[in-house]
Amino acid sequence: MDKMMKPFLLILLSIGLLWAKSSYGKFTSGTFVSGLDGTLGKIVDKNPHPWFKQFLNNVAIPNSRFFGTLVLWGEFLSAAAIIFGSLILLRNNTNKWARWILITGLVGGLFLNITFWLAFGYTSPSVDSLNLLMAVIEIIGIFVFMKQYA
């Protein structure tokens, strides 16, 4: 295993654990899916991205239960893929299936981070920076593991 790969896989594992924590909170609250329309309704008017504001008003809020379910399961599946892929690669860096599982989880996480950043990034510096930081790490991970197939 490359000398820098183990620390990077540990960083990716921490990203997976962040997704798992977020997913767990949504599952256990029991109100995420049913309350998403209210949450989005509170923030949509101040959203600085006109095209995303239009998407929220015309698509996401009217279909909030569907989007809430997608977020709930998207976070869970991304977390599982990132965690399992990282753990398997920490033990056996040559496992191709583990790389693909990890890449899939990173792509899912990246999509979620970009979406969350567009929807909520302006609400606080911590939301802004955490989503951007996670997105950058996920992009780097995707490129690192895709490069291994080139």
N, C-alpha and C positions, 0 to 999 in steps of 0.2 A: 504494500500500500504506500502510495506517495506520502511523504512526510507531512505535507499540508492537508491531505485529504481527511485525516482523522479529526483535526480541529474543525474543519469545515462541515463535516458530517455531524459533529456535535452541535454546531450552530444551527444546522438544518433541523436537527432533532428538537432543539429549543423552539424553533418556528412551529414545528408540528405540535409541540406541547401547548403553545399559545393558542393554536387553532382548537385543540382538544378542550382547553379551558373555556374558550368562548362558546364552543358547541355545547359543552356540558351545561353551562349557565342557561343557554336558550332552551335546551331540552327539559331541564329541571324546573324552570320557572313556570312552564305550562302556559305562559301568556304571550310568548314572542310572536307566534303566528297570528293570533287574534288581535294583538295590539300593534302590529306593524303599520297599519293604515294611520293610526293616531300618531305614532312616532314620526312617520314620514310627513304627515300633514303639518306637524309643528315646525319642521325645518325647511319645507319646500319653498316657502316664499322668500327666504333669504339666501337661497342657493345661488352662488355667483356664476354658475355655468348654465346659460339659457337653454341650450339643447338638452342638458340633463334634467333641468327643471321641468321642461316639457315632457320628457320621458317619465319622470316621477308622477306628474299630474295626470297624464293621459294613459299610461300603461301600468306603472308599478302600484300606485295607490288603488285604482279600481280593481286590480288583481292581486291585492296585498297578501291574501291567504296563499295563493300559488307561489308568489315570490318569497314569502316567509318560509314556506316549506322547502323551496329550493335552497335558500340560505342555510337553513337548519341542517339539511342533509349535505349540502355542499361543504360546509365547515367540517362536519363529522367525517365525511369521506376524504377530504383533503388532509385532515389531521391524521387519519388512519394510514393513508398512503405515505405521507411524509415520515411518520414515526416508524412504520414497519420497514419502509425502504431504507431509511437511515440506519436502523438497527441491524438489518441484514447486511448492509454494505460495510458496517463497522466490523462485522465478523468475517465477511467474504467479499472483498471488493471486486471480484470478477463475476458476480452474479448478475447476468443481463436482465433477468426478470425484475430483480430488485431495483435496478436502475430505471427501468420503464415505469415501475410503480411509483418510484420517487419523482420522476419527471411529471407523471400524471398528477400527482398530488401538488407539486409546485405550480403547475399550470392552473389548476383549480384555485389554489391559494392566491396566485397572482391576479386572476380574474376577480376574486372576491375583494382583495385589497384595493384594486383600482376602482371597483364599484363603490366600496365603502368610502374611499378617499373622495370620489366625485360627489357622493351624497352628503358626507359628514365632515370632510377634511377642513372646511372653513370654520367649523364650530369651536375648535380649540387647537392650540399648537401640538398637544400630545396626540390627538387623533390624526392630525396632519402628518406629523413626523413618524409615528409608529407605522401607519399604513404605507408611507413611502419607503421607510427603512425595510420593512418586511418585503415589499415589492422588489426592491433592488436586490436583496439577498436571494429571493426566489428567481429573479432573472439570471443572476450569476449562476445559481444552481442549475437552472435549465441549460444554460450554455456549457457549463463544465461537464455535465453528464451527457449532453448531446454530442459534444466534441469527442467523447470516448467512442462514439459509434462511427465517427467520420474516418 
